[in-house]
Amino acid sequence: MTIVRENRTRRREAEHAANRLAILDAARRVAARDGAMHLSLRSVAAEAGYAPAALYGYFRNKSELLLALAADDLSGLARKMRDTAGTGAGDRLAAAAAAAMELLQHSETMAAMPQAFAASDKSGDAERHFNGRMIAVLMALADAAGGQREDRQSQSDTILIAAALSGLALLARSGRLAALGFTPEEILASLQRRFSRAA
């Protein structure tokens, strides 16, 4: 009997994980088509082929769904930053920053994060999951800058770089950076000069 129950439990967990992945894929398609800020659980359910109420078994609300999408984006970003920075000889921070800019400028889910944070449950699993992925990105950024993770000044510099990249992506995405007469590459070069340390 125990083996049968364990098999049933494993099947249910695998089915739940597959359904969750299908919902996230559908949400990503809706966000790309309509913009993440206009995403609704109803539109995601329709895209995924589920009844709207079925989504509540996976995500409590739109904010939780957006946090899950953004956490996936951050996971990919941390990997890409490490891979890109690892191939750059002497320009590790520039390579990692360029990878971050690419995602931040073009990700609908990252653009919707202020809205999701404002409405999210600060103690929920989705928020903790997102925060864990954000820490992985900050660690990759610190490694690329050549700083020591334990050193308070290096940690502060990493936060400044991340904030600068986020703001720069927002300015570039909205066309404001070009209106100010700057290119992303110009600002990224300035970040490299100011914050890169010998690894």
C-alpha positions in Angstrom: 0.0 0.0 0.0 2.8 2.5 0.9 4.4 2.0 -2.5 1.1 2.7 -4.3 0.6 5.9 -2.3 4.1 7.0 -3.0 3.7 6.4 -6.7 0.4 8.3 -6.6 2.0 11.2 -4.8 4.9 11.3 -7.2 2.5 11.3 -10.2 0.4 14.1 -8.6 3.6 16.2 -7.9 4.8 15.6 -11.5 1.4 16.6 -12.9 1.3 19.7 -10.7 4.8 20.7 -11.8 3.9 20.2 -15.5 0.7 22.1 -15.2 2.5 25.0 -13.4 5.1 25.1 -16.2 2.3 25.1 -18.8 0.7 28.1 -17.0 4.0 29.9 -16.8 4.6 29.4 -20.5 1.1 30.6 -21.3 1.6 33.7 -19.0 4.9 34.5 -20.8 3.1 34.4 -24.2 0.3 36.6 -22.9 2.8 39.0 -21.4 4.7 39.2 -24.7 1.5 39.8 -26.7 -0.4 42.1 -24.3 2.3 43.4 -21.9 2.8 42.0 -18.5 1.1 44.9 -16.8 -2.1 44.0 -18.7 -1.8 40.3 -17.9 -4.7 38.8 -16.0 -5.3 35.3 -14.6 -8.3 35.0 -16.9 -6.3 35.7 -20.0 -3.5 33.3 -18.9 -6.1 30.6 -18.1 -7.6 31.0 -21.6 -4.2 30.8 -23.2 -3.3 27.7 -21.2 -6.7 26.0 -21.8 -7.7 26.0 -18.2 -10.8 27.3 -16.4 -9.9 30.6 -14.6 -10.5 29.1 -11.2 -8.0 26.3 -11.8 -5.1 28.8 -11.8 -5.7 29.5 -8.1 -4.4 26.1 -7.3 -1.0 27.3 -8.6 -1.0 31.0 -8.0 -3.0 33.1 -5.5 -3.1 36.2 -7.7 -1.6 38.0 -10.6 1.3 39.4 -8.5 2.3 35.9 -7.5 2.3 34.8 -11.1 4.4 37.8 -12.1 6.9 37.1 -9.3 7.2 33.5 -10.5 7.9 34.6 -14.1 10.4 37.2 -12.9 12.1 34.6 -10.7 12.5 32.4 -13.8 14.0 35.4 -15.7 16.4 36.1 -12.9 17.5 32.5 -12.8 18.4 32.6 -16.5 20.0 36.0 -16.0 22.3 34.8 -13.2 23.4 31.9 -15.5 23.9 34.1 -18.5 25.9 36.7 -16.4 28.2 33.9 -15.1 28.7 32.4 -18.6 29.2 35.8 -20.3 31.5 37.2 -17.6 33.5 33.9 -17.5 34.5 34.4 -21.2 35.4 38.1 -20.9 39.1 38.7 -20.4 39.4 41.8 -18.2 35.9 43.0 -19.2 33.9 40.7 -16.9 31.7 43.4 -15.4 31.0 44.9 -18.8 30.0 41.5 -20.2 27.8 40.7 -17.2 26.2 44.2 -17.2 25.5 43.9 -21.0 23.7 40.6 -20.3 21.7 42.2 -17.6 20.8 45.1 -19.8 19.6 42.8 -22.5 17.1 41.1 -20.2 16.0 44.1 -18.2 15.3 46.2 -21.4 13.3 43.5 -23.1 11.6 41.5 -20.4 7.9 42.3 -20.0 7.9 40.6 -16.6 10.8 42.6 -15.2 9.1 45.8 -16.4 6.0 44.8 -14.4 7.8 44.1 -11.2 7.1 47.4 -9.4 3.4 46.7 -9.8 3.8 43.1 -8.6 5.8 44.1 -5.6 3.3 46.7 -4.6 0.5 44.1 -4.5 2.4 41.1 -3.3 2.4 39.3 0.1 5.8 40.2 1.5 6.0 36.9 3.4 4.8 34.6 0.7 6.7 31.8 -1.0 6.7 33.6 -4.4 8.4 36.6 -2.8 11.0 34.4 -1.0 11.6 32.5 -4.3 12.1 35.8 -6.2 14.4 37.2 -3.5 16.6 34.0 -3.7 16.9 34.4 -7.4 17.7 38.1 -7.0 20.5 37.3 -4.5 22.0 34.8 -7.1 22.0 37.7 -9.7 23.7 40.0 -7.2 26.3 37.3 -6.4 27.0 36.9 -10.2 27.3 40.7 -10.5 29.7 40.9 -7.5 31.9 38.1 -9.0 32.0 39.9 -12.3 33.1 43.1 -10.6 35.8 41.3 -8.8 34.6 42.3 -5.4 34.5 40.3 -2.2 31.1 39.1 -1.3 31.7 39.4 2.5 33.1 43.0 2.3 30.4 45.5 3.1 31.7 48.1 0.6 31.8 45.5 -2.2 28.2 44.6 -1.3 27.2 48.2 -1.4 28.9 48.7 -4.8 27.1 45.6 -6.1 23.7 47.1 -5.0 24.7 50.4 -6.7 25.6 48.6 -9.9 22.3 46.7 -9.9 20.3 49.8 -9.2 22.2 51.7 -12.0 21.5 48.8 -14.4 17.8 48.7 -13.5 17.4 52.5 -13.9 19.4 52.5 -17.1 17.2 49.7 -18.6 14.1 51.7 -17.7 15.5 54.8 -19.3 16.6 52.9 -22.4 13.2 51.0 -22.6 11.3 54.2 -22.5 13.5 56.1 -25.0 14.5 58.6 -22.3 18.2 57.6 -22.4 18.4 58.5 -26.1 16.5 61.7 -25.5 19.2 62.6 -22.9 21.9 62.0 -25.6 23.4 58.8 -24.1 23.7 55.2 -25.3 23.5 52.2 -23.0 27.0 51.2 -24.1 28.4 54.6 -23.0 26.9 54.3 -19.5 27.9 50.6 -19.2 31.5 51.7 -20.0 31.3 54.3 -17.2 30.1 51.6 -14.8 33.0 49.4 -15.8 35.5 52.1 -15.1 34.0 53.0 -11.8 33.3 49.6 -10.3 35.5 47.0 -11.8 38.2 45.6 -9.6 40.9 43.1 -10.3 39.5 39.7 -9.8 
